[in-house]
Amino acid sequence: MSWKCKNGHPEVTNYGNQCQICGCNQPAPNLLKNTRLWLILVSFVFFLGGGYGTYLYFKPCPSGLYKQGLKCHSQSIFINPNPR
């Protein structure tokens, strides 16, 4: 992965562990930091989606409808609401 050294000289794209111009000991950027950022972002999206799914699962239906899975359905014409 490439990175740019900014140690008192013009920026240059580097691919190894040391700067190509001055050989300074500035280490290449830590990939763990970028990975941690992505992990936080993915976790946030996962929990946000899970929270919304939980909301849909427990959200009550308006009166006259029944819940099947995550959707509300109207009463079937084959169900007799007033059995004798």
Secondary structure by P-SEA (a helix, b strand, c coil): cbbbbcccccbbbbccccccccccccccccaaaaaaaaaaaaaaaaaaaaaaaaaaaacccccccccccccccccccccccccc
